Amino acid sequence: MVGNSFDVVTGGAGFIGSHLCRALVEQGRRVRVVDNFATGRSENLAPLLEQYPDQCEVCRQDIRQLEELKAVCLGAATVYHQAALTSVQQSVEDPLECNSVNVEGTLKVLLAARDGGVKKVIFATSTAIYGNSEVLPKHEAMAPEPVSPYAVTKYIGEVYGRVFSDIYQLPTLGLRYFNVFGPNQDPKSEYAAVIPRFITRALAGKDPIIFGDGEQSRDFIFVEDVVAANLRAARSDVHGKSLNVACGQQCTLNQLVEVLGEIVGRKLTPDYHPARPAEVRHSVADISLARELIGFEPATSLAEGLGRTVQWFQNQKLEV
Ligand SMILES: NC(=O)c1ccc[n+]([C@@H]2O[C@H](COP(=O)([O-])OP(=O)(O)OC[C@H]3O[C@@H](n4cnc5c(N)ncnc54)[C@H](O)[C@@H]3O)[C@@H](O)[C@H]2O)c1
């Protein structure tokens, strides 16, 4: 793979990264994945590698190995930086490791991109940076108030991105994902996100476990809409900023359980457990800036995305 004819996806074996790889390859791009498989799974990429063996290459390495990373990024058009330790809970338990991967790792991705002549870096950041501010919806002009080590690392990544845009003329754009869901999302990790956990339990005939009273809210977005935002971000001239990527709709966990119950055709009765520390209470995004600057528009409703996700889980042989 030579010239500017390929893109790099860090974390490409993960949930969001694997969908991004497919979309790029289906658009005729060649893709290099950098992943150490800490949480990524080879099953996420296997169908793509089988279908497009000449367009997708997997580099099994850690983003913190700078020299190797520089070699991978040399001459890439766009670097889509998705690799991270993504669990808030895990960051509370091991903030040093989270900092190492998410801050040092992101800095090394930016350095490798700068030195490799990369045209643009699109990186994943998070709604977590807004913390517990009671202002809703969350908009980009709000001051970040991280309440977990994970959120701190994502915020520092954003600041590095802006600084690299300013002082090294490396165009970067951060996408603040809200709660992403869809096929390929791992339900088995002890840090699994709420939708895959609810779905796998529902399909196994079990009720969902909710930490807290279920009235906490999230802004859920289907993974294909997140991929579309990445592709738009790469094509745009906007840089040195971070943009919200969400549906702009607030949904409580209790409401989510209801919609899921309708899809699986059974009333689900949540089993409530004590709330977890460092978890944000309410979240919903103002997405007008992403609309205005990159023409982003979420296309998938919660019910449609959930339906497609349930269907995917039904085709997997997963144990709960
Ligand atoms: N899923 C969400 O709802 C959500 C919300 C906000 C932000 N994000 C961000 O989106 C990105 C992707 O998240 P995801 O949900 O797909 O998570 P994921 O865990 O499925 O994917 C992360 C990938 O990064 C890889 N990785 C981790 N450490 C690495 C390292 N040191 N070197 C190389 N690869 C490494 C993992 O193996 C995995 O494949 C992350 O940056 C995350 O912080 C996700």
The ligand as an SDF file (V2000), in Angstrom:
LIG
                    3D

 44 48  0  0  0  0  0  0  0  0999 V2000
  -19.0810    2.6990   22.1590 N   0  0  0  0  0  0  0  0  0  0  0  0
  -19.4590    3.8890   22.5890 C   0  0  0  0  0  0  0  0  0  0  0  0
  -20.6220    4.0940   22.9580 O   0  0  0  0  0  0  0  0  0  0  0  0
  -18.4770    5.0420   22.6540 C   0  0  0  0  0  0  0  0  0  0  0  0
  -18.9320    6.2740   23.1840 C   0  0  0  0  0  0  0  0  0  0  0  0
  -18.0380    7.3470   23.2230 C   0  0  0  0  0  0  0  0  0  0  0  0
  -16.7620    7.2200   22.7400 C   0  0  0  0  0  0  0  0  0  0  0  0
  -16.3500    6.0080   22.2490 N   0  0  0  0  0  0  0  0  0  0  0  0
  -14.9730    5.9000   21.7330 C   0  0  0  0  0  0  0  0  0  0  0  0
  -15.0160    5.2620   20.4730 O   0  0  0  0  0  0  0  0  0  0  0  0
  -13.8320    4.5070   20.2810 C   0  0  0  0  0  0  0  0  0  0  0  0
  -14.1720    3.0710   19.8800 C   0  0  0  0  0  0  0  0  0  0  0  0
  -14.9150    2.4750   20.9340 O   0  0  0  0  0  0  0  0  0  0  0  0
  -15.5920    1.0350   20.8090 P   0  0  0  0  0  0  0  0  0  0  0  0
  -16.8970    1.1140   21.4990 O   0  0  0  0  0  0  0  0  0  0  0  0
  -15.5310    0.5730   19.4230 O   0  0  0  0  0  0  0  0  0  0  0  0
  -14.6420    0.1810   21.7540 O   0  0  0  0  0  0  0  0  0  0  0  0
  -13.8890   -1.2160   21.4950 P   0  0  0  0  0  0  0  0  0  0  0  0
  -13.3060   -1.5970   22.8160 O   0  0  0  0  0  0  0  0  0  0  0  0
  -14.7730   -2.1750   20.8120 O   0  0  0  0  0  0  0  0  0  0  0  0
  -12.7440   -0.7870   20.4960 O   0  0  0  0  0  0  0  0  0  0  0  0
  -11.5110   -0.2640   20.9180 C   0  0  0  0  0  0  0  0  0  0  0  0
  -10.4430   -0.9530   20.1180 C   0  0  0  0  0  0  0  0  0  0  0  0
   -9.1630   -0.4020   20.4870 O   0  0  0  0  0  0  0  0  0  0  0  0
   -8.2510   -1.4790   20.6090 C   0  0  0  0  0  0  0  0  0  0  0  0
   -7.1700   -1.0450   21.5280 N   0  0  0  0  0  0  0  0  0  0  0  0
   -7.2610   -0.7950   22.8500 C   0  0  0  0  0  0  0  0  0  0  0  0
   -6.0590   -0.4510   23.3350 N   0  0  0  0  0  0  0  0  0  0  0  0
   -5.1990   -0.4810   22.2910 C   0  0  0  0  0  0  0  0  0  0  0  0
   -3.8030   -0.2320   22.1660 C   0  0  0  0  0  0  0  0  0  0  0  0
   -3.0610    0.1380   23.2210 N   0  0  0  0  0  0  0  0  0  0  0  0
   -3.2240   -0.3710   20.9580 N   0  0  0  0  0  0  0  0  0  0  0  0
   -3.9700   -0.7480   19.8710 C   0  0  0  0  0  0  0  0  0  0  0  0
   -5.2940   -1.0110   19.9400 N   0  0  0  0  0  0  0  0  0  0  0  0
   -5.9030   -0.8660   21.1320 C   0  0  0  0  0  0  0  0  0  0  0  0
   -9.0650   -2.6110   21.1850 C   0  0  0  0  0  0  0  0  0  0  0  0
   -8.4600   -3.8800   21.0010 O   0  0  0  0  0  0  0  0  0  0  0  0
  -10.3550   -2.4510   20.4010 C   0  0  0  0  0  0  0  0  0  0  0  0
  -10.3160   -3.1720   19.1830 O   0  0  0  0  0  0  0  0  0  0  0  0
  -13.0350    4.6330   21.5720 C   0  0  0  0  0  0  0  0  0  0  0  0
  -12.0660    5.6340   21.4130 O   0  0  0  0  0  0  0  0  0  0  0  0
  -14.0680    5.0660   22.5820 C   0  0  0  0  0  0  0  0  0  0  0  0
  -13.4880    5.7950   23.6580 O   0  0  0  0  0  0  0  0  0  0  0  0
  -17.1730    4.9130   22.1950 C   0  0  0  0  0  0  0  0  0  0  0  0
  1  2  1  0
  2  3  2  0
  2  4  1  0
  4  5  1  0
  4 44  2  0
  5  6  2  0
  6  7  1  0
  7  8  2  0
  8  9  1  0
  8 44  1  0
  9 10  1  0
  9 42  1  0
 10 11  1  0
 11 12  1  0
 11 40  1  0
 12 13  1  0
 13 14  1  0
 14 15  2  0
 14 16  1  0
 14 17  1  0
 17 18  1  0
 18 19  2  0
 18 20  1  0
 18 21  1  0
 21 22  1  0
 22 23  1  0
 23 24  1  0
 23 38  1  0
 24 25  1  0
 25 26  1  0
 25 36  1  0
 26 27  1  0
 26 35  1  0
 27 28  2  0
 28 29  1  0
 29 30  1  0
 29 35  2  0
 30 31  1  0
 30 32  2  0
 32 33  1  0
 33 34  2  0
 34 35  1  0
 36 37  1  0
 36 38  1  0
 38 39  1  0
 40 41  1  0
 40 42  1  0
 42 43  1  0
M  CHG  2   8   1  16  -1
M  END
$$$$
